[in-house]
Amino acid sequence: MTNKEKVIEGQAERERLRDEEFARKRKEYEESIRATGRTTRLIDNYVQELFRKREVVLKDHHNDGEDYRANGYLATKFKDRMNLEHKAIEVKYYNRGNALIAKIVKG
């Protein structure tokens, strides 16, 4: 193999490694931001549980339910769902630690 061929082969190998690294980083990024629907499924389950038990403790899946901001986001989405789909049901909300309690008052 000539020196020129070795240089060309080395450049091709560096480009291949750079492309692989780019693909790996892109995949990591996409996985970190992609929506899995877990919060939506949690809300679905919480709505069903609210109608069964008439009271439910709302905690998000993030950080085992200890993340105040994630719980707030979940609570907002839950309230939006209740206002949109179950307007006739009166629900009271109150805080318990990092969680929010939803309780059916009338309906």
C-alpha positions, 0 to 999 in steps of 0.5 A: 500500500502506498503512502497516498493510499494510506492517507486516503484510508486514514481520512476515510476511517476518520470520516467514518468515526466522525459520522458514527459519533454524530449518529450516536449523539443525535440518537442520544439527543432524540431519546432525551427529548422524545415524548413517550406518552407516559404522562398522558397514560398517567393522566388517563389512569388518574381520571379513571381512579378518580371516578372509582375512588372519588379521590386521587393523589397526583404524582408524576413519574419523574423522580419517583413523584418527588419532582415539584415541577413535574408534579405541577405540570402533571396537575395542570394537564390533569385539570385541563383534561377534567375541564375539557372532558368532564365539565359537569364534575366538580373537583376540588384540589389541594396540596399534600407535600409535593403532590396534588390531591383531586377530590370529587365534590359533586357529580 
